[in-house]
């Protein structure tokens, strides 16, 4: 009985998966799409992105997936270069999913997701109850109802539906 209980508890833990586009890396997956297609990647797991380019991807087939990149503005540190960042294209996140530490062309949130500490070209929120925090947003942000943008640096524009909250952001806009 004790062994059965322990086996059930051991299976309940989330797994971290390493993703690296290099064929020489000893990572579990080469792309995010490959990870999302694998039945072993389940809700609650974390995808760790090594430096590289990952293109567009969609993380809506499972809820509560966390994606962690290497950060941005890495060239400001003499030991790092911006080429050591995790660069992604357009990312679409599903319910409860999170992304942080990536450089993204665009991020689309469809429901109750979190974007944290990312450098983003553009952010659009179509779902409710999303959080965008501590990001560097280059081409504006559009929020839907009940979403929060806080502690971001936003260039261009910041717009939102009734019920959204912009809190402690720096907005640099030509208009």
N, C-alpha and C positions, 0 to 999 in steps of 0.2 A: 504494500500500500504506500509506504514512504517513498519507494523508488518511482512509483507512478505519479505521485504528487510532485516530486522533484523534476521529473521529466516534463510535466505540464508547465511548471514554473519556468524551466529553462527555455521552453519553446515560446514563452510570452515576451521575451526580450526583443527589442528592436535590433536590427543589424545595420552596420555601416558598410557601404560598398564603395570601393575605390574605382574611379573612372579616369582613364587616361587614353587619349587618342593615339599615342605612340605604340607601334607594334612591339617595341622592345620593353615596354613597361610590364610589370607584374601586377597589373590591375585586373579586377574581375570583369570589367566591361570597357569597351572603347568609346561608346556613346551613351547618352542618356536614354535615347530611344531603345537601344539594346537592353539596357537595364529595365526599362518599363515593360518590355516584352517578356521578360523572364518571370516565370511563376514564383520564383524564390524571393523576389522583391515584393514586399507586402506593405500595407498601410503601417505607418509608424517608422519605417526605415529611413536611413540617411544616406544620401549620395554625396561623396566627397570628390569634388572635381579638382584634378591636378591641373597645372598650367597647360593651356592649349586652347584650341578653338572647337566649339561644340555645335555651332549652327543653331537652327531653330529646333525647339522641342516642345512637346505637350505633356504635361504631367497631370492629366485629368482622369486617367483610368484608375487611379488609386487615390484615396484621401490621405491626408497627413504625411506626405512625403517631405522631407527636409533636404534641401540642396545647399551645400556649403562650398564656396569657391575660395580662392587664395587672397582676395582683396583687390583693391584698386589704388591708383596713384603710387604704385610700387616703385616707379622710377624716382620718387622723392627720397628714397632710402638708397644710399650708395651701394648697398650689397644686393639690391634687387633691381629688376628691370620690368617695365610694363609688359614685356613679352612673357613674363612669368605669371601673368594673370589668367584666370579662367574666363575666357571670352565666349559669350553666348549670343545668339541672334535674338529672335523673338521667342519669349518663354510664356507659355500659358499654364497657369497653376489652377488646380482644383481646390475643393473644399479642405480647409485645414492645412494646406501645404505652405511651406516656408522656403524662401530663398535668401541667401546672404553672401556677401563677399564676392559677387560676380560683376563683370562688366557686361551689360546687356544693351542690345539695340532697343528693345522694347520689352515690357513686361505687362501681361494681361492677367488680371485676377478675375476669376469667375465666381468665387464664393468663399468668404471667410478665410482668406489667406494673409500671409505676412511677408512683406519685403523689407529687409533690413540691411543696412550698410552696403548698398550696391551703387554702382555708377550706371545710370540708366539714360538712354536716349529719350524715351517717352514712356509714360506709364498711363494705362487706362484701366479703370476698375468698373466692371459690369455687374459684379455681384455685390452683395451687401456685407457689412461687418468686416471690412478689410482694414489692415493696418500697414501703412508705408512709413517707415521711420529711419532716421539717420542716413538718408540716401543723398546722392549728388545727382540731380535730375536735370539733364541738359536741354530738353525740348518741351517741357511742360508736363502737367499732370491733370487728368480728369477723373474726378471721384464720383461714385454713385452714393445713394443714400446710406447713412449709418456707417460710412467709412471714415477713417482718420488718417491724416497726413501730419506727422509731427517731427520736429527737429530735423528737417530736410533743408538742403540748399536747392532751390528751384529756379531755373532760368526759363524765360519766356512767359508762361502763363500757369495759373492754378485756378481751375474751375471745378464746380461740383454741384450736385443736386441738393435739394432741400434735405437737411438732416446730416450732411457731411460736416466734418470738423477739420479745419486747418489750424494747427496749434504750434507755436514757437518755430515757424519756418522762416527762412530768409528767402524772399522772392525777388529776383532781379528780372525786371521786365521792361522792354522798350516802350510799352504803352501804359 
